[in-house]
Amino acid sequence: MSYEEQGAVEEERRNLDSLPPEEREVALKYWREVKSDFRFDEYLRGCLNCGVCTSACPAAKFYDFGPREMIQYMMRDEADKIYEFVNKKVWACVQCYSCSMRCPFNNEIAGLIMVLREYAVKMGLKSAKEILAPYRRILYVVMTTGNQVTPNMIQPETFPDWGPQAVEEAKNMDLYRKAVPVDLLQRSDIGWHASLQTAVELMTIMIESGVLDSIRNVDQDLYDMIMDIYDERSQQLREIKEKYERGELNEDELPDSWLDL
């Protein structure tokens, strides 16, 4: 009896057998993208399998999640396990950096988790789309005004798409505000305002830096909405500047806020 001679199979491909065939190439591409990031070699130094990172992890106490699990997969070049980890567990991390501070090998474990998340967004993985879906309104506000929502903005009428949970959260908003060590009571007065030029500049930065490309990968509709607003505001800003240069507008006639238009 003879057997067909087989060449060596690279480790990362040999580990893909546990995935459905249609996911193997995606998983392999994802893992190679992560490893090609310059931060990967800087953040991953080694592992003693001591478990200190997981023992210090607050998420590990409540979820099927552990930093040591992730590091071990990376050390063994297990592309399939990393892919499964990203699609099921990586979003449980709260980025407290307890694991990084305690690692005896000085691994930047929380940084590696951020790298995994970044490439999940860039490649539009299912888990990234699902985890970011509830935050599309916040992303919309940040992208279009440069501001974040504040506690007193989280009201049922403001976020109707959040469902009945928003009603329950709103009942305790005064208590939540007292628990936050920074005075946010008056932030809603300025939280939605930015000058037209500032708003356009901020959106331009988001576009040029590739942030909008990442959003497009996980939410095409949100991307289209933001780009429509950007085009409209850019046109408004150009028209105002042209009128001002022609002497058709005085300084006191210029809008203080894009909301005034």
Backbone bond lengths (Angstrom), bond angles and torsions (degrees), N, CA, C in turn:
res aa  C-N    CA-C-N  psi(-1)  N-CA   C-N-CA  omega(-1)  CA-C   N-CA-C  phi
1 M - - - 1.463 - - 1.517 108.80 -
2 S 1.297 116.30 135.01 1.461 120.49 179.19 1.522 110.02 -122.11
3 Y 1.276 114.17 153.93 1.457 120.29 179.97 1.526 109.08 -119.13
4 E 1.329 114.58 147.33 1.458 119.52 177.40 1.525 109.09 -67.81
5 E 1.299 114.90 130.57 1.464 119.40 -178.94 1.527 110.02 -68.91
6 Q 1.290 115.99 130.88 1.458 120.94 -179.02 1.519 109.89 -117.16
7 G 1.319 115.29 139.34 1.450 119.94 175.49 1.523 111.21 -81.74
8 A 1.294 114.44 173.82 1.461 119.26 179.28 1.523 110.46 -67.24
9 V 1.305 115.66 139.83 1.467 121.96 177.05 1.516 107.43 -106.83
10 E 1.331 116.12 127.43 1.460 118.88 -178.80 1.524 110.31 -61.17
11 E 1.324 114.94 148.01 1.456 121.40 -172.22 1.517 113.11 -56.71
12 E 1.334 116.34 -44.97 1.461 118.56 -174.99 1.534 111.84 -64.87
13 R 1.342 117.67 -31.56 1.467 119.96 177.78 1.524 111.35 -76.24
14 R 1.305 117.06 -36.94 1.458 120.43 -179.37 1.528 110.94 -63.44
15 N 1.342 115.67 -26.47 1.459 119.85 -178.11 1.521 113.61 -86.12
16 L 1.334 118.40 3.78 1.454 121.05 -177.13 1.525 113.16 -90.68
17 D 1.318 117.32 -4.40 1.463 120.44 -173.55 1.522 113.06 -62.88
18 S 1.317 117.51 -23.43 1.466 119.75 -177.42 1.523 112.67 -76.76
19 L 1.336 117.56 -13.08 1.467 121.57 -178.12 1.523 110.75 -92.99
20 P 1.341 116.93 153.12 1.469 119.14 172.80 1.524 109.80 -59.24
21 P 1.324 118.85 147.41 1.474 121.63 -176.37 1.521 113.67 -53.57
22 E 1.347 117.32 -36.50 1.465 119.75 -176.23 1.536 113.09 -72.43
23 E 1.336 116.43 -12.99 1.459 119.46 -178.87 1.524 113.14 -103.22
24 R 1.314 117.40 -9.51 1.465 119.78 -172.05 1.522 112.76 -66.06
25 E 1.313 117.58 -44.54 1.465 119.76 -178.93 1.522 111.56 -67.76
26 V 1.330 116.43 -36.40 1.469 120.17 177.35 1.524 110.36 -64.12
27 A 1.337 115.34 -44.32 1.461 120.43 179.51 1.522 111.11 -62.44
28 L 1.326 115.81 -42.49 1.465 119.97 -179.99 1.518 111.18 -65.87
29 K 1.314 117.14 -43.98 1.461 120.82 178.43 1.525 110.73 -62.53
30 Y 1.329 115.75 -42.09 1.472 120.17 179.46 1.529 110.61 -60.35
31 W 1.328 116.39 -48.36 1.462 120.46 -177.46 1.525 111.53 -63.78
32 R 1.321 117.50 -38.82 1.458 120.67 178.83 1.534 111.23 -67.59
33 E 1.327 116.07 -36.32 1.463 119.57 177.12 1.525 110.28 -63.56
34 V 1.322 115.68 -43.66 1.465 119.97 179.46 1.524 110.68 -62.02
35 K 1.326 117.16 -46.44 1.469 121.15 -177.89 1.523 112.31 -67.62
36 S 1.319 117.52 -24.50 1.461 120.42 -179.85 1.518 112.82 -79.62
37 D 1.325 116.64 -13.51 1.458 120.78 178.78 1.530 108.94 -69.14
38 F 1.333 117.09 134.53 1.467 119.99 -176.19 1.518 112.40 -61.71
39 R 1.331 116.81 -25.13 1.468 120.16 -179.22 1.518 112.16 -70.78
40 F 1.332 117.16 -24.46 1.461 119.84 -175.62 1.521 111.22 -59.86
41 D 1.324 117.39 -50.67 1.461 120.84 -179.44 1.526 112.18 -67.76
42 E 1.323 117.33 -29.22 1.459 120.23 179.29 1.530 111.79 -76.29
43 Y 1.323 116.39 -33.96 1.467 120.79 -174.35 1.523 113.08 -87.81
44 L 1.338 117.71 -28.28 1.459 120.70 -176.39 1.522 109.53 -104.07
45 R 1.321 116.66 112.51 1.473 121.57 -175.26 1.524 112.52 -110.64
46 G 1.307 117.03 -32.84 1.463 120.68 -177.00 1.510 109.25 162.68
47 C 1.316 116.57 179.67 1.464 119.69 -179.12 1.521 110.29 -153.66
48 L 1.325 115.45 129.62 1.459 121.91 176.19 1.524 111.91 -91.43
49 N 1.351 115.67 -5.79 1.464 121.41 -176.16 1.531 110.96 59.32
50 C 1.328 115.65 35.06 1.470 120.14 -176.98 1.525 111.96 -79.24
51 G 1.346 117.09 -25.80 1.459 120.31 178.26 1.510 115.21 83.38
52 V 1.329 118.17 6.85 1.464 120.55 -179.95 1.527 110.70 -62.07
53 C 1.325 116.29 -38.38 1.467 119.74 -178.59 1.519 111.20 -61.56
54 T 1.330 116.20 -45.34 1.464 119.91 -178.47 1.521 111.94 -71.04
55 S 1.327 117.00 -35.75 1.466 119.54 179.68 1.526 111.67 -66.45
56 A 1.331 116.74 -25.58 1.467 120.74 179.95 1.522 112.39 -92.59
57 C 1.331 117.44 -6.23 1.465 121.94 -173.02 1.526 111.29 -82.75
58 P 1.337 118.07 119.29 1.471 119.66 178.20 1.521 112.69 -66.83
59 A 1.342 117.45 -32.79 1.463 119.86 -179.92 1.524 111.08 -66.90
60 A 1.351 116.90 -32.58 1.462 120.76 -178.37 1.520 112.17 -65.98
61 K 1.333 116.04 -20.44 1.468 119.94 -179.68 1.522 111.66 -77.30
62 F 1.312 117.32 -18.43 1.463 120.27 -174.85 1.528 113.80 -122.57
63 Y 1.336 117.46 -17.21 1.456 120.36 -176.69 1.531 109.98 -129.25
64 D 1.321 114.31 164.59 1.465 119.95 174.61 1.524 107.76 -80.10
65 F 1.309 114.69 73.60 1.462 121.89 -173.08 1.512 109.08 -145.61
66 G 1.329 116.32 139.34 1.452 119.48 177.14 1.511 111.71 -157.09
67 P 1.334 118.44 128.06 1.466 120.86 178.22 1.530 113.10 -58.95
68 R 1.331 116.85 -36.29 1.468 119.48 -179.75 1.528 111.05 -61.84
69 E 1.318 115.76 -38.68 1.464 120.23 177.87 1.521 110.15 -56.73
70 M 1.324 116.38 -46.86 1.462 120.92 -178.78 1.529 111.32 -63.33
71 I 1.325 116.51 -45.75 1.464 120.74 -178.41 1.520 110.96 -62.44
72 Q 1.317 116.84 -40.52 1.462 120.16 179.39 1.530 111.40 -63.88
73 Y 1.321 117.16 -40.56 1.467 120.16 176.56 1.520 110.74 -61.70
74 M 1.317 116.43 -41.72 1.461 120.29 -179.95 1.519 111.28 -65.81
75 M 1.319 117.00 -42.31 1.458 120.46 -178.96 1.528 111.22 -64.83
76 R 1.342 116.65 -30.88 1.469 120.55 -179.05 1.529 112.33 -93.48
77 D 1.338 116.64 2.51 1.464 121.54 176.52 1.533 111.27 60.87
78 E 1.319 116.18 38.78 1.459 121.33 -176.70 1.529 109.97 -90.64
79 A 1.311 115.17 89.80 1.457 120.65 -176.73 1.519 112.10 -61.82
80 D 1.340 117.29 -37.15 1.463 119.87 -178.59 1.522 111.55 -67.22
81 K 1.330 117.07 -42.10 1.457 120.49 -178.93 1.530 111.44 -68.39
82 I 1.325 115.97 -38.44 1.466 119.34 176.87 1.520 110.06 -62.91
83 Y 1.327 116.36 -41.92 1.463 120.82 -179.98 1.530 110.33 -62.67
84 E 1.310 117.13 -44.07 1.463 121.01 177.78 1.531 110.78 -65.59
85 F 1.324 116.33 -38.54 1.463 121.08 179.80 1.536 110.48 -62.25
86 V 1.328 116.09 -42.61 1.462 120.62 -178.99 1.524 111.14 -67.70
87 N 1.309 117.26 -36.73 1.457 120.79 -176.99 1.519 113.98 -82.62
88 K 1.325 117.14 -9.56 1.463 118.70 -176.80 1.531 114.22 -127.40
89 K 1.344 117.80 -31.27 1.457 118.41 -166.77 1.525 116.44 -126.25
90 V 1.336 118.31 -28.62 1.459 120.26 -167.44 1.525 113.00 -61.42
91 W 1.328 117.16 -24.28 1.458 120.21 -176.84 1.526 112.26 -79.50
92 A 1.324 117.73 -5.11 1.466 120.31 177.56 1.523 111.81 -75.25
93 C 1.321 118.13 -18.63 1.462 122.61 -179.19 1.523 110.39 -63.45
94 V 1.326 116.51 135.46 1.471 121.27 179.74 1.531 111.76 -100.70
95 Q 1.322 117.44 5.89 1.464 122.39 177.98 1.528 112.85 56.12
96 C 1.317 116.83 43.69 1.464 121.14 176.89 1.522 111.64 -84.44
97 Y 1.336 117.34 -15.46 1.465 124.72 178.36 1.526 113.53 67.49
98 S 1.334 117.44 17.00 1.466 119.56 176.12 1.524 111.04 -62.22
99 C 1.331 116.87 -37.49 1.460 120.60 -179.83 1.525 111.38 -65.61
100 S 1.327 116.76 -44.29 1.467 120.57 -178.44 1.522 111.48 -64.98
101 M 1.318 116.57 -39.31 1.468 120.36 -177.60 1.516 112.51 -68.99
102 R 1.330 117.93 -24.69 1.461 121.09 -173.94 1.519 114.45 -104.15
103 C 1.325 117.79 -8.45 1.464 120.21 -175.98 1.532 111.27 -67.11
104 P 1.351 118.39 122.63 1.475 120.31 -179.89 1.529 113.32 -68.68
105 F 1.326 117.70 -17.22 1.460 121.87 177.27 1.521 111.84 -93.57
106 N 1.335 116.07 0.85 1.467 121.74 -178.21 1.523 112.91 59.80
107 N 1.312 115.78 34.36 1.465 119.29 171.92 1.524 109.26 -68.16
108 E 1.305 116.30 140.79 1.463 120.94 174.74 1.530 106.56 -92.39
109 I 1.324 115.34 75.19 1.465 121.03 -171.01 1.524 111.48 -66.50
110 A 1.322 116.74 -45.38 1.468 119.78 179.11 1.526 110.36 -62.88
111 G 1.326 116.65 -33.94 1.463 120.27 176.82 1.518 111.56 -66.18
112 L 1.326 116.87 -38.91 1.465 120.42 177.22 1.526 110.84 -64.10
113 I 1.328 116.28 -37.66 1.460 119.58 177.44 1.523 110.59 -63.32
114 M 1.331 116.75 -39.53 1.456 120.26 177.62 1.527 111.11 -64.46
115 V 1.338 116.53 -37.45 1.466 119.83 177.38 1.529 109.92 -63.31
116 L 1.338 116.84 -44.40 1.461 120.45 178.01 1.524 110.78 -59.25
117 R 1.316 116.33 -41.67 1.464 120.16 -179.41 1.529 111.25 -67.61
118 E 1.306 115.93 -42.59 1.467 119.80 -178.57 1.523 111.39 -58.95
119 Y 1.339 116.42 -44.80 1.457 119.19 -178.02 1.526 111.76 -75.38
120 A 1.332 116.81 -24.58 1.464 119.37 173.32 1.526 109.89 -64.87
121 V 1.331 116.05 -38.40 1.464 120.77 177.49 1.528 110.19 -71.18
122 K 1.332 116.43 -45.73 1.469 120.17 -178.00 1.525 112.04 -60.76
123 M 1.325 116.39 -35.47 1.461 119.65 -178.99 1.526 112.63 -92.75
124 G 1.341 116.19 -0.39 1.457 119.98 177.36 1.515 113.93 63.94
125 L 1.342 117.18 39.19 1.458 119.94 179.34 1.530 110.44 -65.32
126 K 1.307 115.59 153.90 1.454 121.73 -176.04 1.526 111.92 -56.22
127 S 1.326 116.36 -42.56 1.466 119.77 -177.72 1.522 111.89 -63.17
128 A 1.327 116.74 -36.66 1.459 120.68 178.91 1.522 110.69 -66.28
129 K 1.336 117.00 -41.38 1.463 120.74 178.63 1.526 111.06 -63.40
130 E 1.317 115.49 -41.45 1.462 119.59 -177.52 1.529 111.89 -69.30
131 I 1.337 116.71 -41.24 1.459 119.69 -175.99 1.523 112.00 -72.87
132 L 1.333 117.30 -29.31 1.463 120.71 -177.95 1.521 113.14 -89.82
133 A 1.319 118.06 -13.83 1.466 120.92 -177.39 1.530 113.26 -55.08
134 P 1.342 120.82 -45.19 1.464 119.64 -179.66 1.531 113.67 -68.09
135 Y 1.338 117.09 -14.36 1.464 120.18 -175.53 1.529 112.68 -102.93
136 R 1.332 116.95 11.48 1.465 118.78 -176.48 1.525 111.34 -61.75
137 R 1.350 117.48 -34.56 1.471 119.24 179.33 1.529 110.48 -68.07
138 I 1.326 116.98 -40.20 1.465 120.17 177.91 1.525 109.67 -64.60
139 L 1.342 117.20 -44.14 1.464 120.53 177.85 1.526 110.50 -59.90
140 Y 1.318 115.77 -39.48 1.463 120.64 179.68 1.530 110.30 -61.39
141 V 1.334 116.36 -45.10 1.472 120.48 -179.32 1.522 110.93 -65.93
142 V 1.330 116.79 -45.03 1.453 120.66 -179.05 1.531 110.83 -63.23
143 M 1.325 116.61 -44.59 1.457 120.55 -177.62 1.525 112.92 -67.62
144 T 1.319 116.67 -33.57 1.463 119.50 -172.86 1.523 114.11 -96.34
145 T 1.336 117.82 -20.34 1.469 119.55 -179.46 1.521 112.98 -124.83
146 G 1.339 117.38 -17.06 1.455 119.53 -176.82 1.501 113.22 81.24
147 N 1.339 117.60 7.01 1.457 121.77 -178.35 1.520 110.59 -118.48
148 Q 1.313 114.49 158.47 1.457 122.06 178.58 1.527 108.73 -103.83
149 V 1.315 116.33 157.02 1.457 118.76 174.54 1.526 109.16 -68.48
150 T 1.317 116.80 152.12 1.453 122.74 177.72 1.522 108.69 -114.78
151 P 1.347 117.82 162.02 1.466 119.69 -173.12 1.520 115.17 -52.01
152 N 1.345 117.25 -41.26 1.456 117.83 -176.36 1.521 113.11 -76.57
153 M 1.347 117.24 -2.50 1.460 119.42 174.10 1.525 111.46 -85.30
154 I 1.316 117.21 -17.20 1.456 120.32 -176.11 1.525 108.28 -81.12
155 Q 1.302 115.21 84.88 1.452 123.10 179.42 1.524 108.65 -127.11
156 P 1.336 117.70 154.04 1.474 120.40 -178.02 1.519 113.31 -55.28
157 E 1.344 116.99 -39.93 1.458 118.68 -177.64 1.527 112.09 -72.78
158 T 1.332 116.81 -22.24 1.457 120.53 179.73 1.522 111.49 -82.11
159 F 1.336 116.06 -35.34 1.463 120.85 -178.22 1.531 110.19 -125.74
160 P 1.311 117.72 66.71 1.473 119.82 -178.38 1.516 113.37 -62.31
161 D 1.326 116.79 -26.82 1.461 119.56 -178.14 1.525 112.52 -76.55
162 W 1.323 117.49 -5.17 1.456 119.92 177.75 1.525 112.28 -82.37
163 G 1.320 116.88 -9.74 1.454 120.46 174.35 1.521 114.21 80.38
164 P 1.336 116.81 -168.55 1.480 121.89 -175.21 1.512 114.12 -62.66
165 Q 1.336 117.88 -21.56 1.460 119.60 179.68 1.520 111.47 -61.73
166 A 1.341 116.66 -32.90 1.457 120.15 179.43 1.515 111.25 -62.87
167 V 1.323 117.11 -32.98 1.471 120.95 178.77 1.524 109.98 -63.88
168 E 1.321 116.60 -45.71 1.463 120.78 179.71 1.532 111.65 -64.99
169 E 1.341 116.09 -41.88 1.464 119.96 179.09 1.523 110.90 -62.56
170 A 1.335 117.16 -39.72 1.457 121.27 -176.91 1.528 111.71 -64.08
171 K 1.317 117.54 -28.31 1.463 120.63 -178.31 1.530 111.73 -64.05
172 N 1.324 116.85 -29.44 1.464 121.16 -175.74 1.523 112.82 -106.84
173 M 1.330 117.55 18.24 1.452 120.08 -173.18 1.523 112.60 -63.29
174 D 1.334 117.83 -37.66 1.470 120.12 178.77 1.526 110.83 -62.02
175 L 1.315 116.65 -38.75 1.460 121.31 178.50 1.519 110.49 -67.76
176 Y 1.330 117.33 -41.08 1.452 120.80 178.71 1.523 110.78 -62.01
177 R 1.317 116.59 -41.30 1.463 119.60 -178.16 1.521 111.23 -63.73
178 K 1.329 116.63 -38.35 1.460 120.06 179.39 1.530 111.02 -67.28
179 A 1.313 116.88 -27.56 1.465 120.67 -178.58 1.520 111.96 -79.16
180 V 1.326 117.64 -18.35 1.461 121.05 179.49 1.530 108.73 -84.35
181 P 1.332 119.30 126.66 1.462 121.52 -174.07 1.520 115.07 -74.46
182 V 1.326 118.43 -0.16 1.455 121.53 179.21 1.519 108.51 -114.79
183 D 1.323 116.85 138.63 1.456 121.31 -178.70 1.525 109.98 -71.13
184 L 1.319 116.42 108.02 1.461 121.00 179.99 1.525 112.07 -113.49
185 L 1.344 116.79 8.59 1.454 119.58 -172.77 1.517 112.92 -61.86
186 Q 1.325 117.30 -34.09 1.465 119.95 -175.37 1.523 112.96 -102.10
187 R 1.303 118.44 3.59 1.460 120.29 -174.12 1.523 113.63 -64.77
188 S 1.346 118.07 -27.68 1.457 118.92 -177.17 1.525 111.91 -65.82
189 D 1.342 117.73 -19.52 1.465 120.32 178.54 1.522 111.56 -67.19
190 I 1.343 117.33 -28.33 1.457 119.99 -178.47 1.523 112.06 -117.86
191 G 1.330 116.63 -8.15 1.452 120.39 -172.52 1.508 115.39 -63.96
192 W 1.336 118.17 -22.81 1.448 120.19 -176.54 1.519 112.10 -107.31
193 H 1.335 117.93 6.94 1.452 121.02 -174.27 1.522 112.04 -113.12
194 A 1.301 114.73 138.26 1.464 122.71 171.97 1.514 106.32 -155.99
195 S 1.320 116.26 146.30 1.465 118.11 177.82 1.521 108.88 -63.94
196 L 1.328 115.28 157.25 1.460 119.86 -179.33 1.521 111.04 -59.00
197 Q 1.311 117.49 -44.16 1.461 120.49 -178.44 1.522 110.96 -66.16
198 T 1.332 116.83 -41.24 1.461 120.21 178.35 1.523 110.96 -62.93
199 A 1.341 116.51 -42.87 1.460 120.21 -179.86 1.529 111.30 -62.06
200 V 1.342 116.72 -42.57 1.470 120.53 179.32 1.523 110.56 -66.65
201 E 1.325 116.96 -41.41 1.469 120.13 179.87 1.526 110.83 -63.40
202 L 1.331 117.22 -43.43 1.464 120.65 179.85 1.524 110.99 -62.93
203 M 1.332 116.14 -43.23 1.465 119.40 179.71 1.523 111.04 -66.98
204 T 1.323 116.89 -35.07 1.467 120.31 177.18 1.527 110.86 -63.19
205 I 1.330 116.23 -41.24 1.469 120.51 177.39 1.528 110.17 -60.79
206 M 1.338 116.49 -44.07 1.460 120.49 179.50 1.523 111.70 -62.15
207 I 1.329 116.55 -36.56 1.464 120.28 -180.00 1.518 110.82 -72.05
208 E 1.337 116.63 -49.38 1.465 121.10 -175.83 1.527 112.13 -66.83
209 S 1.317 117.50 -29.78 1.468 120.87 -178.20 1.524 112.95 -83.45
210 G 1.341 116.89 -5.32 1.461 120.22 177.52 1.514 114.77 90.93
211 V 1.341 117.93 2.37 1.464 120.06 -179.95 1.524 110.72 -63.05
212 L 1.328 116.60 -41.63 1.464 119.79 -179.37 1.523 111.79 -66.80
213 D 1.332 117.19 -31.38 1.467 119.71 176.17 1.529 110.52 -63.84
214 S 1.336 115.78 -38.91 1.465 119.29 177.99 1.516 110.90 -66.15
215 I 1.328 116.79 -40.39 1.461 120.03 178.23 1.521 110.55 -63.10
216 R 1.333 116.72 -39.61 1.466 120.20 179.96 1.524 110.73 -60.20
217 N 1.333 117.18 -33.71 1.464 120.34 -178.56 1.519 112.73 -67.29
218 V 1.327 116.49 -28.96 1.464 119.19 -176.27 1.526 113.15 -107.78
219 D 1.347 118.09 -18.64 1.466 120.29 -177.98 1.524 109.20 -154.93
220 Q 1.314 116.58 88.68 1.465 121.59 -177.20 1.528 111.78 -62.56
221 D 1.330 117.29 -38.91 1.465 120.75 -179.50 1.524 111.19 -63.21
222 L 1.339 116.44 -43.71 1.464 119.91 178.72 1.520 110.54 -63.50
223 Y 1.313 116.54 -41.15 1.467 121.20 177.38 1.528 110.95 -58.93
224 D 1.316 116.36 -46.28 1.468 120.20 -179.56 1.526 111.28 -62.37
225 M 1.328 117.01 -41.27 1.465 121.02 179.30 1.522 111.08 -61.45
226 I 1.331 115.75 -46.49 1.458 120.33 -177.85 1.522 110.71 -65.36
227 M 1.321 117.77 -42.22 1.455 120.77 -179.52 1.525 111.75 -67.16
228 D 1.337 117.51 -34.62 1.465 120.37 176.09 1.525 110.48 -63.11
229 I 1.333 115.95 -43.03 1.465 120.42 178.67 1.519 110.52 -65.77
230 Y 1.317 116.87 -40.41 1.469 120.96 179.23 1.530 110.92 -62.01
231 D 1.311 116.56 -45.90 1.469 119.99 179.78 1.523 110.89 -62.54
232 E 1.327 116.45 -41.33 1.461 120.59 -179.38 1.524 111.37 -65.72
233 R 1.306 116.63 -44.50 1.468 120.10 -178.54 1.522 111.37 -70.22
234 S 1.316 116.47 -37.94 1.462 119.36 178.05 1.524 110.27 -61.09
235 Q 1.328 116.04 -41.16 1.461 120.41 178.32 1.526 110.83 -65.08
236 Q 1.335 116.67 -42.48 1.469 120.91 178.15 1.522 111.04 -61.05
237 L 1.325 116.30 -42.54 1.462 120.54 -178.85 1.521 110.50 -65.65
238 R 1.332 116.77 -41.65 1.470 119.76 178.32 1.527 111.13 -62.34
239 E 1.319 116.95 -41.95 1.462 120.46 -179.46 1.522 111.48 -65.15
240 I 1.322 116.57 -40.78 1.474 120.04 179.00 1.522 110.37 -64.52
241 K 1.341 116.97 -44.48 1.463 120.41 179.80 1.526 111.36 -62.71
242 E 1.335 116.07 -40.97 1.463 119.54 179.36 1.528 111.58 -64.54
243 K 1.330 116.92 -41.98 1.464 120.03 177.99 1.530 110.83 -64.56
244 Y 1.339 116.00 -39.71 1.465 119.75 -179.89 1.521 110.74 -66.35
245 E 1.330 117.00 -40.27 1.465 120.91 179.18 1.526 111.85 -67.21
246 R 1.326 116.63 -29.11 1.461 120.39 177.85 1.522 112.36 -84.41
247 G 1.327 115.80 -0.73 1.449 119.60 179.89 1.514 114.48 79.69
248 E 1.322 117.01 16.74 1.456 120.59 -178.95 1.520 112.62 -89.27
249 L 1.320 117.49 -6.41 1.466 122.32 178.37 1.512 110.05 -132.82
250 N 1.313 116.59 137.51 1.459 121.23 171.75 1.524 108.71 -91.92
251 E 1.323 116.43 163.25 1.464 119.94 -178.16 1.523 111.27 -60.07
252 D 1.341 117.34 -36.68 1.456 119.30 -178.22 1.532 112.39 -73.03
253 E 1.321 117.19 -7.92 1.457 121.18 177.83 1.521 112.33 -95.33
254 L 1.326 117.12 -7.67 1.460 120.50 178.72 1.525 109.50 -71.97
255 P 1.319 118.36 139.66 1.469 121.02 -178.59 1.519 111.32 -69.52
256 D 1.337 116.00 139.00 1.469 120.75 175.71 1.525 110.91 -77.25
257 S 1.292 116.21 -27.42 1.455 120.62 -175.80 1.513 109.56 -141.61
258 W 1.323 115.84 150.79 1.457 118.13 176.69 1.508 110.97 -65.65
259 L 1.355 117.71 -18.93 1.465 120.42 177.79 1.523 111.51 -71.20
260 D 1.344 116.28 -19.06 1.460 119.44 -179.61 1.512 112.80 -77.54
261 L 1.326 118.21 -11.23 1.456 121.05 -176.21 1.521 111.04 -79.28
